[in-house]
Amino acid sequence: MNLVERENQQHAEDFLGPTEAGIFTWVVESNLIFGDTLVASLFGLDPRQTVRGLPFESYFARVHEEDRAETKRLIKQAILDGQSYHAEHRLMDASGAYRWSVAMGRCFQNENSMPLFFSGIVYPIDQLGEASHEAQVDGS
């Protein structure tokens, strides 16, 4: 990709938001989540602070109120059983708009089954998320 193509892609991402997955790691004991700049963009957080680590609550506050209970339940379950985590939810970006996203990851435990790290990815699924949500509402 040449410089012009990279600049055009960056302008498109600035306008539309991230279009690929962001990576995060939550150090459970310290309660700090470290994310890349794509994670920062999806959650509407400062990129420099996100890379250096922010408390779990900084991220969770950006999850749409209607999605918080289920998101929290899925996170707790992944911490307890060490199985994979998968959740669709709406996240508030820096402009205050909500975007559908999906997060996938796993909580890694030590030999005593104590949670150490929760790592994964998060990426936007705006159109898919809206269609999925509408299908669930229509089908209920």
C-alpha positions as CSV (number, residue, x, y, z in Angstrom):
1,M,0.0,0.0,0.0
2,N,1.5,3.3,-1.0
3,L,1.4,6.5,1.0
4,V,-1.7,8.0,-0.8
5,E,-3.7,4.7,-0.3
6,R,-2.7,4.7,3.4
7,E,-3.8,8.3,3.8
8,N,-7.1,7.6,2.1
9,Q,-7.7,4.6,4.3
10,Q,-6.9,6.7,7.4
11,H,-9.4,9.4,6.3
12,A,-12.1,6.8,5.8
13,E,-11.4,5.3,9.2
14,D,-11.4,8.8,10.8
15,F,-14.9,9.3,9.2
16,L,-16.4,5.9,9.7
17,G,-14.5,4.6,12.8
18,P,-12.4,1.5,12.9
19,T,-13.1,-1.3,10.5
20,E,-10.8,-4.0,11.9
21,A,-10.3,-5.7,15.2
22,G,-8.7,-4.1,18.2
23,I,-6.7,-6.1,20.7
24,F,-7.1,-5.9,24.5
25,T,-5.6,-7.5,27.6
26,W,-7.2,-7.2,31.1
27,V,-4.7,-7.8,34.0
28,V,-7.4,-9.0,36.4
29,E,-5.5,-8.5,39.6
30,S,-4.6,-4.9,38.9
31,N,-8.0,-4.3,37.2
32,L,-6.3,-2.6,34.2
33,I,-7.2,-3.1,30.6
34,F,-4.6,-2.4,28.0
35,G,-5.9,-1.8,24.5
36,D,-4.6,-0.7,21.1
37,T,-5.8,2.5,19.3
38,L,-8.6,0.6,17.6
39,V,-10.0,-0.4,21.0
40,A,-9.7,3.2,22.2
41,S,-11.6,4.4,19.1
42,L,-14.4,1.9,19.6
43,F,-14.8,2.8,23.3
44,G,-14.3,6.5,22.7
45,L,-11.3,6.6,25.1
46,D,-8.0,8.4,24.9
47,P,-5.6,6.3,22.8
48,R,-2.5,7.1,25.0
49,Q,-4.3,6.2,28.2
50,T,-5.8,3.1,26.6
51,V,-2.3,1.8,25.6
52,R,-1.0,2.5,29.1
53,G,-4.0,0.8,30.8
54,L,-7.3,2.0,32.2
55,P,-9.6,0.4,34.8
56,F,-12.3,-2.0,33.8
57,E,-14.9,0.6,34.8
58,S,-13.7,3.1,32.2
59,Y,-14.6,0.6,29.5
60,F,-17.8,-0.8,31.1
61,A,-19.2,2.7,31.4
62,R,-19.1,2.9,27.5
63,V,-21.3,-0.2,27.1
64,H,-25.0,0.7,26.4
65,E,-27.1,0.5,29.6
66,E,-29.4,-2.1,28.0
67,D,-26.4,-4.4,27.2
68,R,-24.6,-4.1,30.5
69,A,-26.3,-6.9,32.5
70,E,-25.7,-9.5,29.8
71,T,-22.2,-8.3,29.1
72,K,-21.3,-8.5,32.8
73,R,-22.8,-12.0,33.1
74,L,-20.8,-13.3,30.1
75,I,-17.6,-11.8,31.5
76,K,-18.1,-13.3,34.9
77,Q,-18.9,-16.7,33.4
78,A,-15.6,-16.6,31.3
79,I,-13.7,-15.7,34.4
80,L,-15.2,-18.5,36.5
81,D,-14.9,-21.3,33.9
82,G,-12.0,-20.2,31.8
83,Q,-14.0,-20.8,28.6
84,S,-14.2,-18.4,25.7
85,Y,-16.1,-15.2,25.8
86,H,-18.3,-13.9,23.0
87,A,-20.6,-10.9,23.3
88,E,-22.4,-8.4,21.0
89,H,-23.1,-5.0,22.5
90,R,-23.3,-1.3,21.7
91,L,-20.3,0.9,22.6
92,M,-20.3,4.6,22.9
93,D,-17.6,6.2,20.8
94,A,-16.0,9.6,21.3
95,S,-18.8,11.4,19.5
96,G,-21.4,9.9,21.9
97,A,-22.9,7.6,19.2
98,Y,-23.4,4.0,19.9
99,R,-21.9,1.3,17.6
100,W,-22.6,-2.4,17.6
101,S,-19.5,-4.4,18.3
102,V,-18.5,-7.9,19.1
103,A,-15.9,-8.9,21.6
104,M,-14.3,-12.3,21.8
105,G,-11.6,-13.5,24.2
106,R,-10.7,-15.9,27.0
107,C,-9.7,-15.6,30.7
108,F,-6.4,-17.3,31.4
109,Q,-6.0,-18.8,34.9
110,N,-3.0,-20.0,36.9
111,E,-2.6,-23.6,38.2
112,N,-4.9,-22.8,41.2
113,S,-7.7,-21.6,38.8
114,M,-7.2,-18.0,39.8
115,P,-7.8,-15.5,36.9
116,L,-4.7,-13.8,35.6
117,F,-5.3,-12.3,32.2
118,F,-8.4,-11.8,30.0
119,S,-7.3,-11.2,26.4
120,G,-9.2,-10.8,23.2
121,I,-10.4,-8.7,20.4
122,V,-13.3,-6.3,19.7
123,Y,-14.5,-5.1,16.4
124,P,-17.4,-3.1,14.9
125,I,-20.3,-4.9,13.4
126,D,-22.7,-2.0,13.0
127,Q,-24.9,-3.4,10.1
128,L,-24.7,-7.0,11.3
129,G,-25.4,-6.1,14.9
130,E,-28.4,-4.0,14.0
131,A,-29.8,-6.8,11.7
132,S,-29.2,-9.4,14.4
133,H,-30.8,-7.3,17.1
134,E,-33.8,-6.5,14.9
135,A,-34.2,-10.2,14.1
136,Q,-34.2,-11.1,17.9
137,V,-36.8,-8.4,18.6
138,D,-39.0,-9.5,15.7
139,G,-38.6,-13.1,16.7
140,S,-39.5,-12.7,20.4
